[in-house]
Amino acid sequence: MTRAIDKLEPFQRAITKAHLASTGVAIDSLENPDKPLIAIANSWNEMCPGHEPLRQLASEVKKGILEAGGEPIEFNTIAICDGIAQGHAGMHYSLPHREIIADSCEAQILGLNVFDGVVYMASCDKIVPAMLMAAGRINLPAALVSAGPCWDEIKPSDSKALRASFLRGEATELDVIEGTLKYYTGPGICPFLGTANTMCCLAEGLGMMVPGGALQPAPTAMRRFLARRTGAAVVDLVRKGIKPSDIMTEAAFQNAVTLLASIGGSLNALLHLPAIAAELGLEVTWAQVAETTSRVPLVTNITPNGDRSCINLYKAGGIPAVLKTIEKDLDLSVMTINGKTMGENLEGDIEIDRSIIRTQDDPESVANGIQVLYGNLAPEGTLVKTSAVPDDQHTFDGPAMCFNSEEECFAAYNAHKIPAGTAVIIRYEGPKGGPGMKELHRVTEIMKGIPGSAVITDGRFSGASGGLSVGYLCPEAAEGGPIALVQDGDMVHINLADNAISFDVSDEELEERRKNWTPVVHDFKGKVLARYLKEVGPAKDGALLGA
């Protein structure tokens, strides 16, 4: 092993070591050619509950690195909490900041050009995929550490009932705060199977976390031990020359898609998996996901697919137990960050609570937890989390009511102008149209109060969204997709059994409408969003910049 710092030109190497020594890095470590320098890319902050524990966990990572004979050097990057950014202009920044995080890691790590490996620390929705994107792009030996989900004292349905009572005017703000603290009991990832926990589970499925690393709760001693083991593992990866490209292979991504289907994870994974794969020159397509979800059954019902939390899934055996359950559908030869194959990690007895994690042949284990719908409304596809859609909503026929922003929809709802049985079209909320592809979770919450309705949007949803919520529609309105040409009163049809979505407008009529169409451009502030709008690609390809 020749360290990165030792490859520098002699004079620059001396100056670089002097600068690092001045920050407190031991001269003995800098002079020892067998001591790899390991970056810790930490997204710790005091605003995001899932990230607050990462400062303490970083100290455990450092212990593991030191014990394994490496030298840790930590830096920080940003992390937005989607729960705080919901329902206002801040949500425009959530998806774009995924790229900022990946870019910041590239700039810091490659800009200094002295690191031999990296421990990426992240917990939440866009931050975990951002770190995995950075790992693939930079391709130094690496692993991921998260904070783990927080403990919940009440059922997910109790938390939802509390929010519903507030919307009906039956609960106060203080009621919501105090009641929610029984669900989000402290720092850690929100306890439901939203995007945050989904992406941590998929990181473990990709082999980029130590086994059991996704769902070990926060803050526990075992979570700290996992962080320590991860630090040591990265030093071992450096010495063995095992890089993310050796772990996040085509087969590993297919394993991750299979895991996604098996747990009924967040639709946002269909934005993030393609983006992570692209950093490695690989491809994950919606068609690939649709093929997998059509045959791989859902084996557990964690909210929003049921009324159990990720803590229940952890107690049932966690992701190792899920992987053991579905191992016949996995490529067990793939490498993981502990230097073992997935098959080796799954050897031996793994205790599994079958009341939580069903077998694949259980009558309740059915496929199509996530579907891709096609039709004249969505020629390039649109997504629905079928596992969170009640059986009586698997077909829909109703008139469209169109809104050119989330705010317009809220205003109509508050004015009681949206009748039952409506196809609520929310457009110009895609990657370009938003800009930033806002998460419309608050819309899906209020729409539960309108019987027989469906939400159809080129925006995206929270991993916790349920009901007949159809999103990520391509092409988006800002690109002239058919969703831009829908008019109030057009009849919309959805049939999940046929993977179909359409509206009753002929091709000839659409062409006439297109002649008079001009795109809606939202008023927004900030240079970041202006740059994002110009460079971002379609949702189906991962909403990548420069696509």
Stockholm file with secondary structure:
# STOCKHOLM 1.0

chainA/1-547         MTRAIDKLEPFQRAITKAHLASTGVAIDSLENPDKPLIAIANSWNEMCPGHEPLRQLASEVKKGILEAGGEPIEFNTIAICDGIAQGHAGMHYSLPHREIIADSCEAQILGLNVFDGVVYMASCDKIVPAMLMAAGRINLPAALVSAGPCWDEIKPSDSKALRASFLRGEATELDVIEGTLKYYTGPGICPFLGTANTMCCLAEGLGMMVPGGALQPAPTAMRRFLARRTGAAVVDLVRKGIKPSDIMTEAAFQNAVTLLASIGGSLNALLHLPAIAAELGLEVTWAQVAETTSRVPLVTNITPNGDRSCINLYKAGGIPAVLKTIEKDLDLSVMTINGKTMGENLEGDIEIDRSIIRTQDDPESVANGIQVLYGNLAPEGTLVKTSAVPDDQHTFDGPAMCFNSEEECFAAYNAHKIPAGTAVIIRYEGPKGGPGMKELHRVTEIMKGIPGSAVITDGRFSGASGGLSVGYLCPEAAEGGPIALVQDGDMVHINLADNAISFDVSDEELEERRKNWTPVVHDFKGKVLARYLKEVGPAKDGALLGA
#=GR chainA/1-547 SS CCCSGGGSCHHHHHHHHHHHHHTTCCHHHHHCTTCCEEEEEECCCSSCTTTTTHHHHHHHHHHHHHHTTCEEEEEECCCCCHHHHTTSGGGGGTTHHHHHHHHHHHHHHHHHCCCSEEEEECCSTTHHHHHHHHHHHHCSSEEEECCCBBCCSSCHHHHHHHHHHHHTTCSCHHHHHHHHTTTSCSSSBCSSSSHHHHHHHHHHHHTCSCTTTTTCCBTCHHHHHHHHHHHHHHHHHHHHTCCHHHHSCHHHHHHHHHHHHHHTCCTTHHHHHHHHHHHTTCCCCHHHHHHHHHHSCCCCCBTTSSSBCHHHHHHTTHHHHHHHHTGGGSCTTCBCTTSSBHHHHTCSCCCCCTTTSCCTTSTTCCSCSSEEEEETTEEEEEEECGGGSCGGGSEEEEEEEEESSHHHHHHHHHTTCCCTTCEEEECSCSTTTTTSCCBCHHHHHHHTTSTTCEEEESSBCCTTCCSSEEESCSSCGGGTCGGGGCCTTCEEEEEGGGTEEEESCCHHHHHHHHHTCCCCCCCCCCHHHHHHHHHBCCGGGTSCBTC
#=GC SS_cons         CCCSGGGSCHHHHHHHHHHHHHTTCCHHHHHCTTCCEEEEEECCCSSCTTTTTHHHHHHHHHHHHHHTTCEEEEEECCCCCHHHHTTSGGGGGTTHHHHHHHHHHHHHHHHHCCCSEEEEECCSTTHHHHHHHHHHHHCSSEEEECCCBBCCSSCHHHHHHHHHHHHTTCSCHHHHHHHHTTTSCSSSBCSSSSHHHHHHHHHHHHTCSCTTTTTCCBTCHHHHHHHHHHHHHHHHHHHHTCCHHHHSCHHHHHHHHHHHHHHTCCTTHHHHHHHHHHHTTCCCCHHHHHHHHHHSCCCCCBTTSSSBCHHHHHHTTHHHHHHHHTGGGSCTTCBCTTSSBHHHHTCSCCCCCTTTSCCTTSTTCCSCSSEEEEETTEEEEEEECGGGSCGGGSEEEEEEEEESSHHHHHHHHHTTCCCTTCEEEECSCSTTTTTSCCBCHHHHHHHTTSTTCEEEESSBCCTTCCSSEEESCSSCGGGTCGGGGCCTTCEEEEEGGGTEEEESCCHHHHHHHHHTCCCCCCCCCCHHHHHHHHHBCCGGGTSCBTC
//
